[in-house]
């Protein structure tokens, strides 16, 4: 098949295919007229790349999976190099999750503090002669 057909079947653009070719992820085969030609195996490579990219893998991280398929393996993740990339990605995700949990804890603590301060101000405002509530942003009173 030609580049336009492959792009349509893979739901991508010819520009993307040329980029993948330049990066060595897609083979650069040409017919006798100089037109790029592709086969079902190339579509499979693109599907593997798309699947990995959709879940957050960088383009270069897809290379071991593509090479595994090119070597004739039934799945792109059946080679040791692919498994190593999976492990690295899981470590990266675990680190990001840890960071998000820490940030969430900080935000939850700030919310709790702010609600406590608001409740204390509201309680003081109910006491006759208590302070007038103030807007912290502009110093305006209600």
N, CA, C and O of each residue as an XYZ file, in Angstrom:
568
protein
N       0.851     -1.179      0.000
C       0.000      0.000      0.000
C       0.892      1.237      0.000
O       2.061      1.181      0.383
N       0.323      2.341     -0.432
C       1.057      3.607     -0.511
C       0.866      4.387      0.788
O       0.056      4.014      1.638
N       1.609      5.455      0.926
C       1.647      6.207      2.176
C       0.281      6.784      2.560
O      -0.071      6.790      3.740
N      -0.481      7.261      1.597
C      -1.800      7.824      1.897
C      -2.757      6.787      2.459
O      -3.504      7.060      3.398
N      -2.729      5.605      1.883
C      -3.597      4.531      2.365
C      -3.193      4.096      3.762
O      -4.047      3.887      4.624
N      -1.882      3.958      3.990
C      -1.417      3.574      5.320
C      -1.806      4.634      6.353
O      -2.251      4.302      7.452
N      -1.638      5.891      6.001
C      -2.003      6.968      6.921
C      -3.491      6.896      7.264
O      -3.871      7.036      8.426
N      -4.322      6.678      6.259
C      -5.767      6.595      6.497
C      -6.106      5.394      7.377
O      -6.894      5.516      8.315
N      -5.525      4.255      7.087
C      -5.821      3.038      7.860
C      -5.299      3.133      9.285
O      -5.880      2.551     10.202
N      -4.210      3.860      9.476
C      -3.627      4.008     10.811
C      -4.178      5.233     11.546
O      -3.790      5.508     12.682
N      -5.075      5.955     10.898
C      -5.672      7.172     11.484
C      -4.595      8.167     11.907
O      -4.596      8.686     13.023
N      -3.682      8.410     10.976
C      -2.619      9.379     11.227
C      -2.398     10.182      9.948
O      -3.213     10.134      9.028
N      -1.303     10.912      9.899
C      -1.023     11.725      8.718
C       0.207     11.197      7.986
O       1.029     10.479      8.556
N       0.314     11.566      6.717
C       1.509     11.178      5.961
C       2.740     11.859      6.551
O       3.836     11.300      6.523
N       2.561     13.041      7.073
C       3.679     13.751      7.717
C       4.218     12.950      8.901
O       5.431     12.838      9.080
N       3.314     12.396      9.704
C       3.731     11.569     10.840
C       4.486     10.344     10.358
O       5.505      9.967     10.939
N       3.990      9.724      9.301
C       4.660      8.534      8.771
C       6.063      8.870      8.289
O       7.003      8.114      8.533
N       6.204      9.985      7.616
C       7.548     10.400      7.165
C       8.469     10.658      8.358
O       9.656     10.334      8.320
N       7.911     11.243      9.411
C       8.694     11.503     10.624
C       9.144     10.182     11.245
O      10.308     10.039     11.620
N       8.233      9.219     11.355
C       8.594      7.916     11.904
C       9.654      7.241     11.038
O      10.556      6.580     11.554
N       9.545      7.406      9.745
C      10.545      6.862      8.836
C      11.903      7.505      9.095
O      12.919      6.814      9.167
N      11.917      8.817      9.233
C      13.171      9.537      9.498
C      13.788      9.108     10.828
O      15.011      9.098     10.971
N      12.948      8.754     11.802
C      13.433      8.315     13.113
C      13.799      6.837     13.134
O      14.274      6.326     14.148
N      13.578      6.149     12.015
C      13.944      4.737     11.929
C      12.915      3.796     12.531
O      13.215      2.624     12.757
N      11.712      4.280     12.795
C      10.675      3.424     13.369
C       9.823      2.742     12.299
O       9.206      1.708     12.554
N       9.796      3.310     11.141
C       9.012      2.766     10.037
C       9.969      2.528      8.870
O      10.765      3.407      8.542
N       9.904      1.354      8.239
C      10.849      1.073      7.143
C      10.644      2.008      5.952
O       9.534      2.469      5.684
N      11.712      2.267      5.267
C      11.685      3.160      4.100
C      11.863      2.327      2.834
O      12.939      2.305      2.235
N      10.791      1.645      2.437
C      10.838      0.849      1.202
C      10.216      1.664      0.084
O       9.271      2.424      0.295
N      10.762      1.493     -1.105
C      10.240      2.235     -2.268
C      10.045      1.272     -3.431
O      10.775      0.293     -3.590
N       9.031      1.583     -4.242
C       8.815      0.775     -5.438
C       9.706      1.299     -6.566
O      10.508      2.209     -6.353
N       9.568      0.729     -7.755
C      10.439      1.107     -8.869
C      10.199      2.541     -9.348
O      11.031      3.087    -10.073
N       9.100      3.152     -8.966
C       8.837      4.552     -9.314
C       9.236      5.510     -8.199
O       9.051      6.721     -8.318
N       9.783      4.965     -7.116
C      10.234      5.803     -6.008
C       9.171      6.097     -4.960
O       9.418      6.862     -4.028
N       7.990      5.498     -5.101
C       6.914      5.702     -4.130
C       7.146      4.818     -2.905
O       7.579      3.672     -3.020
N       6.850      5.373     -1.742
C       6.936      4.582     -0.513
C       5.889      3.470     -0.575
O       4.764      3.679     -1.030
N       6.281      2.292     -0.111
C       5.345      1.169     -0.063
C       5.354      0.567      1.336
O       6.379      0.536      2.018
N       4.183      0.092      1.739
C       4.013     -0.459      3.079
C       3.167     -1.714      2.992
O       2.488     -1.965      1.996
N       3.226     -2.506      4.073
C       2.420     -3.720      4.129
C       1.686     -3.779      5.471
O       1.761     -2.851      6.277
N       0.987     -4.870      5.689
C       0.209     -5.033      6.925
C       1.098     -5.009      8.172
O       0.679     -4.555      9.237
N       2.319     -5.498      8.026
C       3.252     -5.457      9.157
C       3.556     -4.033      9.583
O       3.719     -3.757     10.772
N       3.632     -3.131      8.617
C       3.876     -1.726      8.930
C       2.679     -1.118      9.670
O       2.844     -0.303     10.577
N       1.484     -1.525      9.268
C       0.286     -1.071      9.968
C       0.322     -1.558     11.412
O      -0.048     -0.829     12.332
N       0.757     -2.762     11.595
C       0.881     -3.324     12.950
C       1.886     -2.537     13.785
O       1.660     -2.300     14.972
N       2.996     -2.133     13.170
C       3.979     -1.301     13.887
C       3.335      0.002     14.339
O       3.526      0.440     15.474
N       2.574      0.617     13.443
C       1.923      1.887     13.775
C       0.884      1.713     14.880
O       0.740      2.579     15.742
N       0.170      0.606     14.855
C      -0.805      0.344     15.912
C      -0.102      0.189     17.258
O      -0.606      0.653     18.281
N       1.057     -0.461     17.260
C       1.831     -0.621     18.494
C       2.296      0.740     19.008
O       2.181      1.038     20.196
N       2.817      1.551     18.107
C       3.272      2.893     18.491
C       2.100      3.696     19.049
O       2.227      4.329     20.098
N       0.976      3.674     18.365
C      -0.202      4.441     18.806
C      -0.663      3.995     20.191
O      -0.953      4.827     21.052
N      -0.729      2.688     20.402
C      -1.175      2.156     21.695
C      -0.277      2.653     22.816
O      -0.760      3.081     23.865
N       1.009      2.596     22.597
C       1.957      3.033     23.626
C       1.897      4.545     23.827
O       1.936      5.022     24.961
N       1.805      5.295     22.742
C       1.742      6.761     22.848
C       0.467      7.195     23.577
O       0.481      8.159     24.342
N      -0.626      6.480     23.337
C      -1.898      6.817     23.976
C      -1.856      6.669     25.489
O      -2.636      7.312     26.193
N      -0.961      5.834     25.999
C      -0.861      5.671     27.458
C       0.355      6.380     28.040
O       0.731      6.134     29.186
N       0.975      7.268     27.247
C       2.002      8.133     27.802
C       3.447      7.810     27.488
O       4.346      8.441     28.044
N       3.699      6.856     26.625
C       5.080      6.545     26.268
C       5.592      7.591     25.281
O       4.876      8.019     24.376
N       6.841      7.990     25.476
C       7.500      8.883     24.526
C       7.781      8.082     23.255
O       7.862      6.854     23.296
N       7.926      8.766     22.149
C       8.139      8.079     20.878
C       9.364      7.164     20.938
O       9.306      6.027     20.470
N      10.445      7.636     21.494
C      11.659      6.819     21.547
C      11.468      5.579     22.417
O      12.126      4.562     22.197
N      10.575      5.656     23.401
C      10.308      4.494     24.255
C       9.587      3.381     23.494
O       9.547      2.241     23.957
N       9.023      3.699     22.346
C       8.335      2.672     21.556
C       9.299      1.829     20.726
O       8.935      0.762     20.232
N      10.514      2.311     20.578
C      11.478      1.635     19.696
C      11.668      0.151     20.013
O      11.604     -0.657     19.087
N      11.898     -0.259     21.268
C      12.085     -1.697     21.524
C      10.870     -2.539     21.121
O      11.032     -3.681     20.691
N       9.672     -1.998     21.253
C       8.467     -2.717     20.875
C       8.400     -2.888     19.350
O       8.048     -3.954     18.843
N       8.746     -1.814     18.639
C       8.771     -1.855     17.178
C       9.829     -2.851     16.702
O       9.576     -3.654     15.804
N      11.005     -2.792     17.305
C      12.076     -3.713     16.910
C      11.700     -5.156     17.203
O      12.070     -6.061     16.456
N      10.973     -5.371     18.277
C      10.524     -6.721     18.629
C       9.573     -7.251     17.556
O       9.690     -8.401     17.134
N       8.644     -6.423     17.120
C       7.732     -6.829     16.049
C       8.483     -7.075     14.748
O       8.224     -8.051     14.044
N       9.412     -6.182     14.436
C      10.200     -6.339     13.199
C      11.014     -7.626     13.198
O      11.280     -8.204     12.144
N      11.407     -8.070     14.394
C      12.192     -9.296     14.498
C      11.318    -10.540     14.322
O      11.817    -11.666     14.328
N      10.001    -10.323     14.164
C       9.114    -11.447     13.903
C       8.387    -11.983     15.112
O       7.703    -13.001     15.015
N       8.513    -11.333     16.237
C       7.800    -11.791     17.431
C       6.312    -11.482     17.292
O       5.931    -10.520     16.626
N       5.480    -12.297     17.920
C       4.034    -12.118     17.755
C       3.483    -10.857     18.423
O       2.430    -10.351     18.034
N       4.192    -10.360     19.417
C       3.749     -9.144     20.117
C       4.967     -8.267     20.370
O       6.075     -8.759     20.579
N       4.738     -6.963     20.347
C       5.838     -6.025     20.546
C       6.408     -6.031     21.949
O       7.503     -5.521     22.185
N       5.664     -6.609     22.880
C       6.165     -6.622     24.251
C       6.629     -8.004     24.699
O       6.670     -8.298     25.894
N       6.974     -8.843     23.738
C       7.445    -10.183     24.085
C       8.965    -10.288     24.127
O       9.503    -11.388     24.261
N       9.662     -9.166     24.016
C      11.131     -9.169     24.047
C      11.627     -8.538     25.363
O      10.953     -7.684     25.940
N      12.788     -8.960     25.818
C      13.327     -8.419     27.073
C      13.476     -6.889     27.084
O      13.234     -6.253     28.110
N      13.866     -6.308     25.966
C      14.044     -4.846     25.932
C      12.713     -4.128     26.146
O      12.669     -3.072     26.777
N      11.641     -4.694     25.627
C      10.314     -4.102     25.815
C       9.890     -4.194     27.274
O       9.328     -3.250     27.830
N      10.161     -5.323     27.877
C       9.812     -5.493     29.291
C      10.572     -4.500     30.166
O      10.037     -3.989     31.150
N      11.810     -4.235     29.802
C      12.604     -3.248     30.533
C      11.972     -1.856     30.437
O      11.933     -1.118     31.422
N      11.484     -1.507     29.260
C      10.825     -0.211     29.083
C       9.556     -0.149     29.926
O       9.274      0.878     30.543
N       8.791     -1.234     29.960
C       7.604     -1.283     30.819
C       7.991     -1.025     32.289
O       7.343     -0.240     32.982
N       9.049     -1.694     32.743
C       9.475     -1.517     34.142
C       9.886     -0.076     34.426
O       9.527      0.488     35.460
N      10.636      0.510     33.507
C      11.048      1.912     33.689
C       9.844      2.842     33.718
O       9.788      3.773     34.521
N       8.884      2.587     32.843
C       7.682      3.429     32.798
C       6.895      3.283     34.093
O       6.384      4.274     34.616
N       6.789      2.070     34.618
C       6.086      1.883     35.892
C       6.794      2.613     37.021
O       6.140      3.220     37.869
N       8.119      2.565     37.045
C       8.877      3.307     38.062
C       8.615      4.805     37.944
O       8.438      5.496     38.947
N       8.593      5.295     36.710
C       8.326      6.717     36.459
C       6.916      7.089     36.935
O       6.719      8.121     37.578
N       5.957      6.249     36.616
C       4.577      6.509     37.037
C       4.434      6.462     38.559
O       3.732      7.283     39.148
N       5.100      5.501     39.183
C       5.058      5.424     40.647
C       5.630      6.681     41.287
O       5.093      7.176     42.278
N       6.715      7.198     40.725
C       7.305      8.439     41.247
C       6.340      9.611     41.076
O       6.183     10.427     41.984
N       5.693      9.693     39.913
C       4.725     10.765     39.683
C       3.528     10.650     40.620
O       3.031     11.656     41.127
N       3.072      9.436     40.846
C       1.966      9.226     41.774
C       2.368      9.679     43.174
O       1.578     10.310     43.876
N       3.588      9.357     43.575
C       4.085      9.796     44.880
C       4.097     11.308     44.995
O       3.710     11.860     46.025
N       4.540     11.978     43.943
C       4.549     13.439     43.946
C       3.139     13.995     44.029
O       2.890     14.949     44.766
N       2.212     13.408     43.281
C       0.829     13.871     43.306
C       0.188     13.652     44.678
O      -0.569     14.499     45.153
N       0.486     12.534     45.303
C      -0.050     12.270     46.640
C       0.471     13.320     47.623
O      -0.282     13.806     48.467
N       1.746     13.668     47.516
C       2.317     14.693     48.400
C       1.661     16.047     48.151
O       1.318     16.745     49.105
N       1.484     16.426     46.906
C       0.842     17.704     46.584
C      -0.597     17.696     47.076
O      -1.077     18.691     47.618
N      -1.284     16.576     46.888
C      -2.658     16.473     47.360
C      -2.718     16.666     48.871
O      -3.608     17.350     49.377
N      -1.783     16.070     49.583
C      -1.729     16.230     51.039
C      -1.543     17.686     51.431
O      -2.180     18.166     52.369
N      -0.682     18.385     50.724
C      -0.451     19.806     51.001
C      -1.714     20.617     50.757
O      -2.096     21.442     51.586
N      -2.361     20.384     49.626
C      -3.583     21.124     49.299
C      -4.691     20.799     50.301
O      -5.413     21.697     50.734
N      -4.830     19.536     50.670
C      -5.853     19.153     51.653
C      -5.583     19.831     52.993
O      -6.513     20.287     53.658
N      -4.322     19.899     53.385
C      -3.961     20.575     54.635
C      -4.275     22.060     54.582
O      -4.768     22.629     55.556
N      -3.994     22.681     53.465
C      -4.298     24.111     53.312
C      -5.800     24.346     53.343
O      -6.261     25.313     53.950
N      -6.564     23.481     52.702
C      -8.015     23.610     52.714
C      -8.548     23.474     54.138
O      -9.398     24.254     54.566
N      -8.053     22.497     54.855
C      -8.484     22.289     56.243
C      -8.176     23.520     57.092
O      -9.016     23.961     57.875
N      -6.973     24.075     56.938
C      -6.583     25.267     57.690
C      -7.486     26.444     57.338
O      -7.934     27.177     58.221
N      -7.749     26.621     56.051
C      -8.581     27.737     55.608
C     -10.012     27.595     56.120
O     -10.627     28.582     56.522
N     -10.537     26.389     56.109
C     -11.902     26.181     56.614
C     -11.980     26.421     58.118
O     -12.960     26.975     58.617
N     -10.951     26.005     58.826
C     -10.910     26.235     60.280
C     -10.882     27.733     60.572
O     -11.597     28.217     61.450
N     -10.043     28.465     59.822
C      -9.942     29.916     60.018
C     -11.269     30.594     59.684
O     -11.701     31.508     60.386
N     -11.901     30.148     58.625
C     -13.197     30.709     58.244
C     -14.236     30.455     59.332
O     -15.007     31.348     59.682
N     -14.253     29.237     59.863
C     -15.220     28.895     60.911
C     -14.980     29.713     62.176
O     -15.924     30.142     62.839
N     -13.696     29.925     62.503
C     -13.373     30.739     63.690
C     -13.838     32.176     63.497
O     -14.388     32.781     64.417
N     -13.623     32.718     62.319
C     -14.086     34.083     62.039
C     -15.599     34.176     62.096
O     -16.150     35.146     62.616
N     -16.267     33.171     61.564
C     -17.729     33.168     61.590
C     -18.237     33.101     63.020
O     -19.207     33.776     63.365
N     -17.591     32.292     63.858
C     -17.999     32.172     65.258
C     -17.785     33.492     65.990
O     -18.629     33.889     66.793
N     -16.675     34.178     65.729
C     -16.396     35.470     66.361
C     -17.390     36.532     65.912
O     -17.765     37.410     66.690
N     -17.816     36.450     64.657
C     -18.754     37.434     64.127
C     -20.115     37.319     64.791
O     -20.865     38.294     64.828
N     -20.450     36.136     65.321
C     -21.724     35.945     65.998
C     -21.724     36.516     67.400
O     -22.789     36.743     67.973
N     -20.561     36.750     67.960
C     -20.439     37.327     69.296
C     -20.664     38.827     69.180
O     -19.992     39.494     68.393
N     -21.615     39.373     69.967
C     -21.841     40.822     69.902
C     -20.541     41.576     70.151
O     -19.791     41.272     71.079
N     -20.298     42.551     69.313
C     -19.078     43.353     69.441
C     -17.858     42.673     68.858
O     -16.744     43.187     68.964
N     -18.065     41.512     68.239
C     -16.952     40.788     67.634
C     -16.436     41.520     66.403
O     -17.062     42.475     65.941
N     -15.314     41.087     65.874
C     -14.722     41.788     64.729
C     -15.587     41.662     63.482
O     -16.290     40.672     63.284
N     -15.516     42.671     62.668
C     -16.214     42.684     61.376
C     -15.441     41.773     60.428
O     -14.229     41.941     60.290
N     -16.108     40.793     59.756
C     -15.379     39.935     58.806
C     -14.760     40.778     57.693
O     -15.357     41.741     57.213
N     -13.554     40.393     57.298
C     -12.844     41.138     56.259
C     -12.512     40.201     55.109
O     -12.278     39.006     55.291
N     -12.502     40.772     53.950
C     -12.066     40.038     52.768
C     -10.548     40.093     52.747
O      -9.965     41.176     52.695
N      -9.908     38.936     52.785
C      -8.449     38.910     52.850
C      -7.804     39.448     51.580
O      -6.669     39.922     51.626
N      -8.496     39.386     50.453
C      -7.893     39.806     49.204
C      -7.803     41.327     49.084
O      -6.799     41.864     48.614
N      -8.856     42.010     49.511
C      -8.842     43.453     49.289
C      -8.974     44.265     50.560
O      -8.952     45.495     50.504
N      -9.110     43.612     51.705
C      -9.258     44.338     52.954
C     -10.609     45.020     53.087
O     -10.777     45.909     53.922
N     -11.582     44.608     52.264
C     -12.904     45.212     52.311
C     -13.748     44.543     53.367
O     -13.621     43.341     53.602
N     -14.617     45.319     54.012
C     -15.532     44.719     54.983
C     -16.855     44.467     54.308
O     -17.193     45.084     53.297
N     -17.596     43.547     54.886
C     -18.924     43.234     54.340
C     -19.936     44.203     54.874
O     -21.116     44.112     54.535
